[in-house]
Amino acid sequence: GGYGTRLGKETELKPKPMVEIGGKPIVWHIMKVFEKHGIRDFHLALGYKANIIKDYFLKYNSLNEENWIINLQDTGLNTMTGGRLLRLKESLKNEETFMLTYGDGVSNVDLTKLLQFHKSHGKIATVTAVRPPVRFGELIINDNKVEEFAEKPKAGTGWINGGFFVFNKEIFNYIKDDSIILEREPLEKLSKTG
């Protein structure tokens, strides 16, 4: 639902999840990843340029190209990530556990293993973690001589949010309103309390 400001001109006309890769929007590719793991029931939290996503899926659904159940829910233009999830609470009320991701990250995460891992530890939340590539190539220099050249290697230390989550419905106890950023209060509090 966010504005997608880092994609510049591409998101002036359409929301970030609708930016195309190979003739299909990013969100379609993400949903195909979930479908590969047997997940076909989707709840899309819409915000910025929501009408474009609605139009696409209404047309797409009428073509019956996929066997997906798609719930399109407008969650407000300026709602933060936690607030968007909170606005899906009623739609997810019968789900003990559900998966969540952003609308701009295609991945090869094994969602079946991720879900199994989540169920194995009994916690409220599971987040994927990735090591980001460093921004520039790395040189190892000794006595003014390059001993090793590595073009944009993975970072040696530190993990970042990989963007694929599994939550139990108790996550809603940590989100009070639209102003809550999921990655701040709720996830910070959950990590501090184990």
VOFIMAR-144443 format. One line per field, with one value per residue (C-alpha): x, y, z; residue number from 0; residue in one letter. Coordinates in steps of 0.02 Angstrom, whole numbers, plus 32768, in hexadecimal, padded with zeros to 4 digits. Example, Ala and Ser with C-alpha at 12.3 -4.5 7.8 and 13.67 -1.06 7.14 Angstrom:
2
X	c(8267|82AC) .
Y	c(7F1F|7FCB) .
Z	c(8186|8165) .
i	c(0|1) .
aa	c(A|S) .
END
This chain:
194
X	c(8000|8095|80C7|815F|81C8|826E|8234|8224|81C3|818A|8116|80D1|8052|803A|8057|80F8|80A8|806B|8119|8130|81B3|81A5|80FB|80AB|80A2|8113|807C|804C|80FC|80F1|8049|8090|8118|8092|802B|80C3|80B7|7FFC|7FC1|7F35|7ED3|7F12|7EE4|7F2F|7F3D|7F29|7F59|7FB3|7F5B|7EEF|7E7A|7F03|7F1A|7E5E|7E45|7ED0|7E8F|7DD9|7E08|7E84|7E06|7D84|7E00|7E0C|7EC6|7EF1|7E93|7EAA|7E35|7E60|7E1E|7E44|7E39|7E57|7EBD|7ED3|7F4E|7FBD|7FA9|804C|807C|8039|7F99|7F80|7F8E|7F17|7E97|7E9C|7E74|7DBC|7DE3|7E62|7DF9|7DEA|7EA4|7F0F|7FAC|7FC9|8058|807F|80F5|810D|80CF|817A|81EA|81F8|825A|8284|825F|8220|8179|814D|81E9|81CA|811B|815A|81E1|8161|80F0|8183|81B6|810E|8133|80BF|812E|81AF|8213|828A|8338|83B4|8464|8462|84E3|855C|8542|85EE|8673|86EE|87AA|8822|88C6|896B|8A0D|89BB|898D|88DB|88D4|881B|8795|86DF|8659|85C9|85DA|8559|8571|85D9|857A|84CA|8423|8390|82D5|82B8|8201|81A9|814D|80DF|806F|7FF6|7F5A|7FA2|8006|7F6A|7F81|801E|7FCE|7F5C|7F36|7F65|7FFF|805B|80F0|80F6|81B4|81C2|8155|8109|81A1|821C|81B0|819B|8257|827F|8205|8245) .
Y	c(8000|8075|80FD|80A5|8143|80EA|80AF|8161|817C|80C6|80E4|818D|8132|8090|8047|7FE7|7F39|7F5C|7F7F|7EFA|7E73|7E0D|7E55|7E2C|7E99|7E74|7E44|7DBD|7D73|7D75|7D1D|7C99|7C75|7C59|7BF0|7B80|7B57|7B34|7BDF|7C27|7C95|7D49|7DE7|7E81|7F1C|7FAB|8061|80CC|80C2|8033|8043|8006|7F66|7F4D|7F65|7EEB|7E60|7E78|7E66|7DDA|7D7A|7D86|7D33|7CA6|7C8F|7C55|7BF6|7C81|7CCB|7D83|7DFA|7EAF|7F22|7FDD|8001|80BC|812A|8158|80BD|8073|7FBB|7F83|7FE4|7F91|7EE7|7F1E|7F4E|7E99|7E54|7E36|7DDF|7D6F|7D4C|7C92|7C7D|7C42|7C5A|7CBE|7CF7|7DAB|7DFF|7EA8|7ECB|7EE8|7E55|7DBC|7D30|7C78|7C62|7BB2|7BE5|7B32|7B25|7BD3|7BA2|7AFE|7B5C|7BD7|7B4C|7AF2|7B7D|7BB7|7C72|7CFC|7D32|7CF0|7D60|7D30|7D79|7D97|7DD8|7E6B|7E7F|7F0C|7FA4|7FA7|7F2B|7EFA|7EF9|7EA3|7F02|7ED1|7F34|7F9A|7EFC|7EBE|7E0F|7DF6|7E49|7E24|7E82|7EA9|7E14|7DEB|7E4B|7DE9|7E21|7E57|7E1A|7E7D|7E60|7DED|7E21|7D7A|7D60|7CE0|7D1E|7CD5|7D3D|7D7C|7DF9|7E66|7E81|7EE6|7F5C|7FE5|8052|808D|80EB|804C|8017|7F59|7F56|7FCC|7FB7|7F0B|7EAE|7F09|7EDE|7E29|7E14|7E60|7DEB|7D51) .
Z	c(8000|800F|7F96|7F4B|7F44|7F24|7E78|7E37|7D96|7D90|7E25|7DF0|7D83|7DE4|7E91|7EB0|7EAD|7DFC|7DB5|7D30|7D21|7C83|7C5A|7D02|7D9F|7E33|7E9E|7E20|7E2C|7EEA|7EE6|7E70|7EF1|7F75|7EFC|7EE0|7F9A|7F95|7FCF|7F64|7FDD|7FDA|8038|7FE7|8055|7FDB|7FEC|7F6B|7EC1|7F01|7E6C|7DF6|7E5A|7E6A|7DAF|7D86|7DF6|7DC8|7D11|7D38|7DA1|7D17|7CA2|7D24|7D01|7DB1|7E35|7EB6|7F37|7F40|7FC5|7F96|802C|802A|80C6|80B1|8058|80EB|8158|8198|8181|822B|8210|8167|81BA|8244|81C0|8182|8230|820B|8166|81BE|825B|8234|8214|82A5|823C|819E|812F|8100|8087|8035|7F86|7F3B|7F68|7EFA|7F4B|7F46|8000|8022|806B|809A|8107|814C|8184|81CD|822D|826F|82AE|82FF|8376|83BB|83B0|8372|82E2|8269|81F4|816A|8173|80E7|80D8|8061|7FD9|7FFC|7F91|7F42|7F0F|7F96|7F87|7FFE|7FF2|8040|8020|7F96|7F3A|7F1D|7F66|7F4E|7EE4|7F0A|7EA8|7F1E|7F95|801A|80BC|8138|81D1|81F4|81B9|8176|816A|80D5|80CA|80DD|8182|81D8|8264|82E1|82FB|83A0|8337|8338|83F3|83C9|834A|838D|82F5|8246|8283|82B8|824F|8257|8252|82E7|8382|8364|8322|8394|842C|83F7|83DC|8487|84DE|8483) .
i	c(0|1|2|3|4|5|6|7|8|9|10|11|12|13|14|15|16|17|18|19|20|21|22|23|24|25|26|27|28|29|30|31|32|33|34|35|36|37|38|39|40|41|42|43|44|45|46|47|48|49|50|51|52|53|54|55|56|57|58|59|60|61|62|63|64|65|66|67|68|69|70|71|72|73|74|75|76|77|78|79|80|81|82|83|84|85|86|87|88|89|90|91|92|93|94|95|96|97|98|99|100|101|102|103|104|105|106|107|108|109|110|111|112|113|114|115|116|117|118|119|120|121|122|123|124|125|126|127|128|129|130|131|132|133|134|135|136|137|138|139|140|141|142|143|144|145|146|147|148|149|150|151|152|153|154|155|156|157|158|159|160|161|162|163|164|165|166|167|168|169|170|171|172|173|174|175|176|177|178|179|180|181|182|183|184|185|186|187|188|189|190|191|192|193) .
aa	c(G|G|Y|G|T|R|L|G|K|E|T|E|L|K|P|K|P|M|V|E|I|G|G|K|P|I|V|W|H|I|M|K|V|F|E|K|H|G|I|R|D|F|H|L|A|L|G|Y|K|A|N|I|I|K|D|Y|F|L|K|Y|N|S|L|N|E|E|N|W|I|I|N|L|Q|D|T|G|L|N|T|M|T|G|G|R|L|L|R|L|K|E|S|L|K|N|E|E|T|F|M|L|T|Y|G|D|G|V|S|N|V|D|L|T|K|L|L|Q|F|H|K|S|H|G|K|I|A|T|V|T|A|V|R|P|P|V|R|F|G|E|L|I|I|N|D|N|K|V|E|E|F|A|E|K|P|K|A|G|T|G|W|I|N|G|G|F|F|V|F|N|K|E|I|F|N|Y|I|K|D|D|S|I|I|L|E|R|E|P|L|E|K|L|S|K|T|G) .
END
